[in-house]
C-alpha cells in the first residue's frame, strides 16, 4: 500500500518538484496546500501518512503549523523542507515533533531518502 502524502509549500514550482519525485517513487499525493490555514485543514481532514512542510508560508510559519497539528494529535510524520537552514530553526522543528528536516535546494535523491526514512 502506498503512503499518502500532503505537500505544503507556497511555491507551485516546489510543490511540483516534490510531487513529481514522490509520485515517481510510488507515493500517493492526496493534497497540496499553499498556505498554513489550508495546510492545517487538509492535514486534519485527509490524515496523510506523511506531510512535507515548508517553514516560510504567506500566512504563518511551518513551525506554528507543526505545533498546531501535534496539539490536535495528528499522527502524520512530518518532513520539514525549508530554505531556512539555521540550526536553531532545525532544532525547534525537531523538538516540536518533525521527524526530519531538509534544506532547499535539495536533490530528488535527498528528498526520497528523507521520505523513505519516515515510511
C-alpha positions in Angstrom: 0.0 0.0 0.0 1.4 3.4 -0.9 1.9 6.1 1.7 -0.4 9.1 1.4 1.4 12.5 1.3 0.3 16.1 1.8 2.6 18.7 0.3 2.7 22.1 1.9 4.7 24.9 0.1 3.7 28.3 -1.1 5.7 27.8 -4.3 3.9 25.9 -7.1 7.3 25.2 -8.6 8.4 23.5 -5.3 5.2 21.6 -4.9 5.5 20.3 -8.5 9.1 19.1 -7.9 8.2 17.3 -4.7 5.0 15.8 -6.2 6.8 14.5 -9.3 9.7 13.0 -7.3 7.4 11.3 -4.8 4.8 10.2 -7.3 7.5 8.5 -9.4 8.7 6.7 -6.3 5.2 5.3 -5.7 3.8 7.7 -3.1 0.2 8.9 -3.4 -0.1 12.6 -3.3 -3.5 13.3 -1.7 -3.3 17.0 -1.4 -1.3 20.2 -1.8 -1.5 23.4 0.2 0.0 26.8 -0.5 -0.7 28.4 2.9 -0.8 27.4 6.6 -4.6 27.7 7.1 -5.4 25.3 4.2 -2.5 23.0 5.3 -4.0 22.6 8.8 -7.5 22.0 7.4 -6.3 19.5 4.8 -4.0 17.6 7.2 -6.8 17.1 9.8 -9.3 16.2 7.1 -7.1 13.9 5.0 -5.0 12.3 7.7 -1.9 11.8 5.5 0.8 9.4 6.4 3.5 12.0 5.6 3.5 15.8 5.3 6.2 17.7 3.6 6.1 21.1 5.3 7.8 24.4 4.1 8.7 26.7 7.0 8.0 30.1 5.3 4.4 30.4 4.2 2.5 33.6 3.4 0.2 33.4 6.5 2.2 31.6 9.1 5.4 29.7 9.9 5.7 25.9 9.3 6.8 25.6 12.9 3.4 27.1 14.0 1.6 24.6 11.7 3.6 21.8 13.2 2.8 22.9 16.7 -0.9 23.1 15.9 -1.0 19.6 14.2 0.8 18.0 17.1 -1.6 19.6 19.6 -4.5 18.2 17.5 -3.0 14.8 17.9 -2.3 14.2 14.2 -0.2 11.1 13.7 1.3 12.1 10.4 5.1 12.0 10.1 6.4 15.5 9.2 9.3 16.3 7.0 10.2 20.0 7.2 11.6 21.4 4.0 12.9 25.0 4.1 15.4 27.4 2.7 16.0 28.4 6.3 18.9 26.2 7.4 19.7 27.9 10.7 20.5 25.3 13.3 18.1 26.9 15.8 15.1 26.6 13.4 16.0 23.0 12.6 16.3 22.1 16.3 13.0 23.8 17.0 11.2 21.9 14.3 12.6 18.6 15.5 11.7 19.5 19.1 8.1 20.3 18.1 7.8 16.8 16.5 9.1 16.9 12.9 10.8 13.6 12.1 13.3 15.1 9.7 14.4 18.4 8.1 16.0 19.1 4.7 17.2 22.4 3.4 16.4 23.8 0.0 17.8 23.5 -2.6 17.8 19.7 -2.4 18.1 16.9 -4.9 15.3 14.3 -5.6 17.6 11.7 -4.0 17.8 13.7 -0.8 14.0 14.1 -0.7 13.3 10.4 -1.4 15.9 9.3 1.2 14.3 11.6 3.8 10.8 10.4 3.0 11.8 6.7 2.9 13.1 7.0 6.5 9.6 8.2 7.5 7.8 5.3 5.8 
